[in-house]
Amino acid sequence: MQDNDETVVLEVLSAAFEDNEAPAAPVGVDGSELTAVVLVPTVDIVPEKKPTTTATGNLSLKKLTKTERNNLHLMLVASHMLLTVREALAVAPGITAVRVAALQQSRVDSYGAPQIDVLFGARFERGRLAAVRWDDAEANNIIHDTATEVVANLKRTTHELLPIDLATEPEIQDLLGQVEIGELVDRQ
């Protein structure tokens, strides 16, 4: 596997990703660079309220603002991306860089086929991740501090992750054509 034979690397990583909470799949190997995708949940997974206490000390629930909710979703997406990258680098020692795209099912079309949006894309090099203080840093900060490339469409006012315009990102659009979307959705 050190020589990054694409068939071997993809098989081994497919098996390694099987038990991930967010379904992930290796897509291809180019030299020592892996491309992978991870299917992340929508913002609906984040609760609308958070526990708090009143001025008198009673337990209460407070509604999260859109920005708070979207920041939690962004952290979840970033965490799933980083988990996929770290696992790939741990299992495939010959891989020196990983490109990962976070996909999200936006809807099911009239034919029953899942429609997928790309929310986030990033490229990581093994060496840049080596000194990260994983227990102390937040996932979205790790991405912005270590990734050599980042593609995202973040709404300024509420920090909502919006779908990336694939017309301006042909490489990501080509990547989607190589992914077995149905298999990822079935594992969700």
BALOBA-1460 file (C-alpha; in Angstrom, 3 decimals):
// residues 188
<rec num="1" residu="m" x="0.000" y="0.000" z="0.000"/>
<rec num="2" residu="q" x="3.046" y="2.269" z="0.389"/>
<rec num="3" residu="d" x="3.211" y="2.591" z="-3.406"/>
<rec num="4" residu="n" x="-0.391" y="3.944" z="-3.442"/>
<rec num="5" residu="d" x="-1.817" y="1.372" z="-5.844"/>
<rec num="6" residu="e" x="-5.211" y="2.992" z="-6.408"/>
<rec num="7" residu="t" x="-7.224" y="-0.226" z="-6.253"/>
<rec num="8" residu="v" x="-5.622" y="-1.320" z="-2.985"/>
<rec num="9" residu="v" x="-5.851" y="2.120" z="-1.341"/>
<rec num="10" residu="l" x="-9.515" y="2.558" z="-2.305"/>
<rec num="11" residu="e" x="-10.446" y="-0.928" z="-1.043"/>
<rec num="12" residu="v" x="-8.650" y="-0.497" z="2.277"/>
<rec num="13" residu="l" x="-10.077" y="2.983" z="2.858"/>
<rec num="14" residu="s" x="-13.593" y="1.908" z="1.880"/>
<rec num="15" residu="a" x="-13.420" y="-0.738" z="4.595"/>
<rec num="16" residu="a" x="-11.970" y="1.740" z="7.108"/>
<rec num="17" residu="f" x="-14.720" y="4.296" z="6.431"/>
<rec num="18" residu="e" x="-17.546" y="1.726" z="6.824"/>
<rec num="19" residu="d" x="-18.158" y="2.456" z="10.506"/>
<rec num="20" residu="n" x="-17.990" y="6.252" z="10.349"/>
<rec num="21" residu="e" x="-21.008" y="8.122" z="11.661"/>
<rec num="22" residu="a" x="-21.065" y="10.277" z="8.535"/>
<rec num="23" residu="p" x="-20.720" y="8.049" z="5.467"/>
<rec num="24" residu="a" x="-17.428" y="8.650" z="3.681"/>
<rec num="25" residu="a" x="-15.923" y="7.229" z="0.512"/>
<rec num="26" residu="p" x="-12.522" y="7.383" z="-1.121"/>
<rec num="27" residu="v" x="-12.897" y="8.456" z="-4.743"/>
<rec num="28" residu="g" x="-9.455" y="8.338" z="-6.313"/>
<rec num="29" residu="v" x="-5.706" y="8.425" z="-5.892"/>
<rec num="30" residu="d" x="-3.417" y="10.629" z="-7.965"/>
<rec num="31" residu="g" x="0.211" y="9.938" z="-7.063"/>
<rec num="32" residu="s" x="0.270" y="10.348" z="-3.293"/>
<rec num="33" residu="e" x="-2.908" y="12.446" z="-3.102"/>
<rec num="34" residu="l" x="-6.268" y="10.956" z="-2.157"/>
<rec num="35" residu="t" x="-9.648" y="12.414" z="-2.984"/>
<rec num="36" residu="a" x="-12.540" y="11.554" z="-0.673"/>
<rec num="37" residu="v" x="-16.074" y="12.668" z="0.095"/>
<rec num="38" residu="v" x="-18.127" y="12.663" z="3.275"/>
<rec num="39" residu="l" x="-21.922" y="12.933" z="3.450"/>
<rec num="40" residu="v" x="-22.771" y="15.306" z="6.292"/>
<rec num="41" residu="p" x="-26.115" y="15.910" z="7.977"/>
<rec num="42" residu="t" x="-28.154" y="19.037" z="7.337"/>
<rec num="43" residu="v" x="-28.450" y="21.850" z="9.864"/>
<rec num="44" residu="d" x="-31.675" y="20.179" z="11.044"/>
<rec num="45" residu="i" x="-29.525" y="17.867" z="13.198"/>
<rec num="46" residu="v" x="-28.686" y="20.857" z="15.412"/>
<rec num="47" residu="p" x="-31.368" y="21.470" z="18.053"/>
<rec num="48" residu="e" x="-33.240" y="24.748" z="17.955"/>
<rec num="49" residu="k" x="-32.912" y="25.281" z="21.706"/>
<rec num="50" residu="k" x="-30.146" y="25.012" z="24.271"/>
<rec num="51" residu="p" x="-30.333" y="24.438" z="28.009"/>
<rec num="52" residu="t" x="-29.823" y="27.448" z="30.227"/>
<rec num="53" residu="t" x="-30.883" y="28.770" z="33.611"/>
<rec num="54" residu="t" x="-33.128" y="31.661" z="34.477"/>
<rec num="55" residu="a" x="-32.057" y="34.575" z="36.694"/>
<rec num="56" residu="t" x="-33.543" y="32.696" z="39.660"/>
<rec num="57" residu="g" x="-31.538" y="29.560" z="38.858"/>
<rec num="58" residu="n" x="-34.316" y="27.466" z="37.322"/>
<rec num="59" residu="l" x="-33.587" y="25.280" z="34.311"/>
<rec num="60" residu="s" x="-34.881" y="26.613" z="31.027"/>
<rec num="61" residu="l" x="-34.519" y="26.227" z="27.267"/>
<rec num="62" residu="k" x="-33.400" y="29.171" z="25.177"/>
<rec num="63" residu="k" x="-33.822" y="29.397" z="21.413"/>
<rec num="64" residu="l" x="-30.536" y="29.404" z="19.501"/>
<rec num="65" residu="t" x="-30.004" y="32.232" z="17.061"/>
<rec num="66" residu="k" x="-29.538" y="31.319" z="13.404"/>
<rec num="67" residu="t" x="-25.868" y="32.222" z="13.694"/>
<rec num="68" residu="e" x="-25.359" y="30.008" z="16.771"/>
<rec num="69" residu="r" x="-27.127" y="27.108" z="15.087"/>
<rec num="70" residu="n" x="-25.172" y="27.541" z="11.845"/>
<rec num="71" residu="n" x="-21.867" y="27.781" z="13.743"/>
<rec num="72" residu="l" x="-22.618" y="24.457" z="15.433"/>
<rec num="73" residu="h" x="-23.462" y="22.931" z="12.040"/>
<rec num="74" residu="l" x="-20.233" y="24.311" z="10.563"/>
<rec num="75" residu="m" x="-18.277" y="22.740" z="13.431"/>
<rec num="76" residu="l" x="-20.024" y="19.404" z="12.818"/>
<rec num="77" residu="v" x="-19.244" y="19.497" z="9.084"/>
<rec num="78" residu="a" x="-15.620" y="20.429" z="9.760"/>
<rec num="79" residu="s" x="-15.336" y="17.612" z="12.319"/>
<rec num="80" residu="h" x="-16.604" y="15.004" z="9.871"/>
<rec num="81" residu="m" x="-14.205" y="16.267" z="7.212"/>
<rec num="82" residu="l" x="-11.238" y="16.112" z="9.580"/>
<rec num="83" residu="l" x="-12.193" y="12.666" z="10.836"/>
<rec num="84" residu="t" x="-12.206" y="11.423" z="7.245"/>
<rec num="85" residu="v" x="-8.818" y="13.002" z="6.533"/>
<rec num="86" residu="r" x="-7.196" y="11.697" z="9.717"/>
<rec num="87" residu="e" x="-8.505" y="8.191" z="9.180"/>
<rec num="88" residu="a" x="-7.298" y="8.178" z="5.574"/>
<rec num="89" residu="l" x="-3.822" y="9.298" z="6.596"/>
<rec num="90" residu="a" x="-3.682" y="6.730" z="9.411"/>
<rec num="91" residu="v" x="-4.755" y="3.814" z="7.215"/>
<rec num="92" residu="a" x="-2.837" y="4.731" z="4.047"/>
<rec num="93" residu="p" x="0.732" y="5.676" z="5.036"/>
<rec num="94" residu="g" x="1.796" y="6.388" z="1.442"/>
<rec num="95" residu="i" x="-0.787" y="9.157" z="1.085"/>
<rec num="96" residu="t" x="0.717" y="12.598" z="1.704"/>
<rec num="97" residu="a" x="-2.309" y="14.786" z="0.922"/>
<rec num="98" residu="v" x="-6.087" y="14.437" z="1.046"/>
<rec num="99" residu="r" x="-8.711" y="16.436" z="-0.793"/>
<rec num="100" residu="v" x="-12.084" y="16.085" z="0.890"/>
<rec num="101" residu="a" x="-15.508" y="17.424" z="-0.045"/>
<rec num="102" residu="a" x="-18.455" y="17.609" z="2.333"/>
<rec num="103" residu="l" x="-21.666" y="16.633" z="0.570"/>
<rec num="104" residu="q" x="-25.207" y="17.089" z="1.800"/>
<rec num="105" residu="q" x="-28.454" y="15.639" z="0.536"/>
<rec num="106" residu="s" x="-30.634" y="18.637" z="-0.268"/>
<rec num="107" residu="r" x="-33.741" y="16.778" z="-1.385"/>
<rec num="108" residu="v" x="-35.068" y="13.761" z="-3.238"/>
<rec num="109" residu="d" x="-36.179" y="14.493" z="-6.801"/>
<rec num="110" residu="s" x="-39.422" y="13.378" z="-8.481"/>
<rec num="111" residu="y" x="-37.778" y="10.114" z="-9.541"/>
<rec num="112" residu="g" x="-36.646" y="9.224" z="-6.026"/>
<rec num="113" residu="a" x="-33.008" y="10.098" z="-6.647"/>
<rec num="114" residu="p" x="-31.097" y="12.011" z="-3.951"/>
<rec num="115" residu="q" x="-29.977" y="15.490" z="-4.967"/>
<rec num="116" residu="i" x="-26.606" y="16.435" z="-3.518"/>
<rec num="117" residu="d" x="-25.058" y="19.793" z="-2.705"/>
<rec num="118" residu="v" x="-21.368" y="20.339" z="-2.027"/>
<rec num="119" residu="l" x="-20.963" y="22.486" z="1.087"/>
<rec num="120" residu="f" x="-17.249" y="22.517" z="1.728"/>
<rec num="121" residu="g" x="-14.044" y="21.412" z="0.074"/>
<rec num="122" residu="a" x="-10.495" y="21.418" z="1.425"/>
<rec num="123" residu="r" x="-7.044" y="19.973" z="0.791"/>
<rec num="124" residu="f" x="-4.761" y="18.834" z="3.599"/>
<rec num="125" residu="e" x="-1.113" y="17.803" z="3.605"/>
<rec num="126" residu="r" x="0.069" y="15.218" z="6.123"/>
<rec num="127" residu="g" x="2.939" y="17.412" z="7.342"/>
<rec num="128" residu="r" x="0.699" y="20.383" z="8.132"/>
<rec num="129" residu="l" x="-1.508" y="18.231" z="10.382"/>
<rec num="130" residu="a" x="1.315" y="16.616" z="12.372"/>
<rec num="131" residu="a" x="1.611" y="19.296" z="15.086"/>
<rec num="132" residu="v" x="-2.098" y="20.122" z="15.467"/>
<rec num="133" residu="r" x="-3.286" y="20.142" z="19.072"/>
<rec num="134" residu="w" x="-6.390" y="18.075" z="18.350"/>
<rec num="135" residu="d" x="-7.771" y="18.206" z="21.881"/>
<rec num="136" residu="d" x="-7.494" y="21.997" z="22.169"/>
<rec num="137" residu="a" x="-8.468" y="23.386" z="18.758"/>
<rec num="138" residu="e" x="-11.932" y="23.658" z="17.211"/>
<rec num="139" residu="a" x="-12.490" y="21.778" z="13.972"/>
<rec num="140" residu="n" x="-13.331" y="24.809" z="11.839"/>
<rec num="141" residu="n" x="-10.188" y="26.585" z="13.080"/>
<rec num="142" residu="i" x="-8.077" y="23.527" z="12.276"/>
<rec num="143" residu="i" x="-9.401" y="23.548" z="8.723"/>
<rec num="144" residu="h" x="-8.614" y="27.210" z="8.172"/>
<rec num="145" residu="d" x="-5.218" y="26.979" z="9.867"/>
<rec num="146" residu="t" x="-3.988" y="23.821" z="8.117"/>
<rec num="147" residu="a" x="-5.738" y="23.398" z="4.782"/>
<rec num="148" residu="t" x="-3.757" y="24.410" z="1.717"/>
<rec num="149" residu="e" x="-6.993" y="25.027" z="-0.195"/>
<rec num="150" residu="v" x="-10.512" y="25.799" z="1.069"/>
<rec num="151" residu="v" x="-13.686" y="26.181" z="-0.959"/>
<rec num="152" residu="a" x="-16.853" y="27.183" z="0.862"/>
<rec num="153" residu="n" x="-19.820" y="29.499" z="0.440"/>
<rec num="154" residu="l" x="-20.560" y="30.919" z="3.877"/>
<rec num="155" residu="k" x="-23.421" y="33.402" z="4.290"/>
<rec num="156" residu="r" x="-21.924" y="36.462" z="5.972"/>
<rec num="157" residu="t" x="-24.716" y="37.390" z="8.342"/>
<rec num="158" residu="t" x="-25.665" y="33.983" z="9.743"/>
<rec num="159" residu="h" x="-22.629" y="31.814" z="8.839"/>
<rec num="160" residu="e" x="-24.896" y="29.392" z="7.002"/>
<rec num="161" residu="l" x="-23.047" y="26.925" z="4.765"/>
<rec num="162" residu="l" x="-24.589" y="27.427" z="1.333"/>
<rec num="163" residu="p" x="-24.044" y="25.063" z="-1.602"/>
<rec num="164" residu="i" x="-20.919" y="25.740" z="-3.638"/>
<rec num="165" residu="d" x="-21.632" y="26.949" z="-7.161"/>
<rec num="166" residu="l" x="-20.316" y="24.027" z="-9.190"/>
<rec num="167" residu="a" x="-20.267" y="26.136" z="-12.364"/>
<rec num="168" residu="t" x="-17.262" y="27.956" z="-10.872"/>
<rec num="169" residu="e" x="-15.673" y="24.758" z="-9.494"/>
<rec num="170" residu="p" x="-15.426" y="22.262" z="-12.397"/>
<rec num="171" residu="e" x="-13.042" y="19.953" z="-10.492"/>
<rec num="172" residu="i" x="-15.593" y="19.514" z="-7.716"/>
<rec num="173" residu="q" x="-18.336" y="18.981" z="-10.283"/>
<rec num="174" residu="d" x="-16.219" y="16.255" z="-11.938"/>
<rec num="175" residu="l" x="-15.683" y="14.688" z="-8.525"/>
<rec num="176" residu="l" x="-19.430" y="14.371" z="-7.978"/>
<rec num="177" residu="g" x="-19.689" y="12.432" z="-11.232"/>
<rec num="178" residu="q" x="-17.325" y="9.804" z="-9.782"/>
<rec num="179" residu="v" x="-19.215" y="9.264" z="-6.521"/>
<rec num="180" residu="e" x="-21.832" y="6.561" z="-5.971"/>
<rec num="181" residu="i" x="-24.280" y="8.917" z="-4.258"/>
<rec num="182" residu="g" x="-26.899" y="6.213" z="-3.680"/>
<rec num="183" residu="e" x="-24.436" y="4.089" z="-1.708"/>
<rec num="184" residu="l" x="-23.507" y="7.002" z="0.555"/>
<rec num="185" residu="v" x="-27.144" y="7.938" z="1.160"/>
<rec num="186" residu="d" x="-28.032" y="4.303" z="1.922"/>
<rec num="187" residu="r" x="-25.334" y="4.252" z="4.646"/>
<rec num="188" residu="q" x="-26.709" y="7.397" z="6.290"/>
